[in-house]
């Protein structure tokens, strides 16, 4: 999985994610913190055409949060998808 796919997959949960968590997920826990997370977020926005918002943590301005907020719809979130086949994850 690429350095663009990893943050995208993490952000698809639509939960706010801190930069240090993205750093660990994309580059591993042994990374020294030199990574350019903002560059990866920009790449994600460009490649997947999604909207991602960001903000500083209230008590620690060195930490930044990102959240995917666009109108991307996952199949699992469509009520008709769950209703088909008893919610077994298959469209008939």
Backbone torsions as a table, in degrees:
resi	resn	phi	psi	omega
1	UNK	NA	137.1	-175.0
2	UNK	-81.0	170.2	178.0
3	UNK	-71.0	-8.4	174.0
4	UNK	-95.9	-39.4	-179.9
5	UNK	-67.2	-37.3	-177.2
6	UNK	-61.1	-52.6	179.0
7	UNK	-66.2	-32.2	178.0
8	UNK	-62.8	-47.4	179.8
9	UNK	-63.0	-36.0	177.9
10	UNK	-67.3	-43.2	-177.1
11	UNK	-75.6	-17.8	-179.4
12	UNK	-62.5	-16.0	176.3
13	UNK	-66.2	-19.1	-177.5
14	UNK	68.1	8.8	172.8
15	UNK	-85.6	148.5	175.0
16	UNK	-63.2	136.0	-178.5
17	UNK	-125.8	131.3	178.8
18	UNK	-78.4	153.8	-179.6
19	UNK	-59.2	-37.5	-179.2
20	UNK	-67.3	-31.8	176.0
21	UNK	-71.2	-40.0	176.5
22	UNK	-63.1	-43.1	179.4
23	UNK	-56.7	-47.4	179.0
24	UNK	-63.6	-41.9	-176.9
25	UNK	-69.2	-41.3	-175.8
26	UNK	-80.5	-44.9	-171.7
27	UNK	-109.8	-10.0	180.0
28	UNK	96.9	158.9	-174.9
29	UNK	-72.6	-14.0	-178.8
30	UNK	-86.8	-1.1	-174.7
31	UNK	-70.7	147.3	-175.5
32	UNK	-85.7	-1.0	177.6
33	UNK	92.6	13.5	-178.3
34	UNK	-87.1	-3.9	-174.2
35	UNK	-68.7	153.7	178.9
36	UNK	-102.2	81.2	-178.9
37	UNK	-60.9	-40.5	-179.8
38	UNK	-60.9	-33.7	177.0
39	UNK	-67.3	-40.3	178.1
40	UNK	-65.9	-38.3	178.5
41	UNK	-63.9	-41.9	177.1
42	UNK	-61.6	-41.6	177.5
43	UNK	-62.5	-41.7	178.5
44	UNK	-61.0	-47.1	179.2
45	UNK	-58.1	-43.7	-178.0
46	UNK	-68.8	-47.5	-175.9
47	UNK	-70.1	-44.2	-172.4
48	UNK	-99.6	-2.2	178.3
49	UNK	54.5	49.3	179.7
50	UNK	-115.6	159.9	175.9
51	UNK	-101.5	127.6	178.2
52	UNK	-127.2	127.3	177.1
53	UNK	-101.6	160.1	179.6
54	UNK	-145.2	153.8	178.6
55	UNK	-157.5	157.0	177.0
56	UNK	-80.0	147.1	174.3
57	UNK	-67.0	138.6	-173.8
58	UNK	-59.6	-43.2	-175.8
59	UNK	-95.0	-7.0	-178.2
60	UNK	-147.0	94.4	-173.9
61	UNK	-68.7	-9.1	176.9
62	UNK	-79.4	-15.9	176.5
63	UNK	-97.6	138.8	-177.3
64	UNK	-124.3	145.3	178.7
65	UNK	-111.4	146.8	173.6
66	UNK	-128.1	148.3	177.0
67	UNK	-149.2	130.9	174.7
68	UNK	-77.8	125.9	-173.6
69	UNK	-129.7	7.6	-175.1
70	UNK	-73.6	-178.8	-176.7
71	UNK	-91.6	24.7	175.0
72	UNK	-59.3	129.1	-178.2
73	UNK	-111.4	123.0	176.0
74	UNK	-88.2	145.2	-179.0
75	UNK	-53.0	-40.6	-176.8
76	UNK	-62.6	-19.1	-177.4
77	UNK	-93.1	-2.7	178.9
78	UNK	-89.2	120.2	-176.5
79	UNK	-54.1	-38.5	-179.2
80	UNK	-62.9	-32.5	179.9
81	UNK	-64.3	-44.3	-179.9
82	UNK	-68.5	-33.6	-176.7
83	UNK	-70.7	-32.9	-179.0
84	UNK	-68.1	140.0	173.5
85	UNK	54.0	37.9	176.5
86	UNK	61.5	27.7	-179.8
87	UNK	73.1	22.0	-178.1
88	UNK	-80.8	4.8	176.0
89	UNK	83.2	23.8	179.6
90	UNK	-131.3	134.1	172.8
91	UNK	-87.7	137.6	-179.8
92	UNK	-99.4	NA	NA
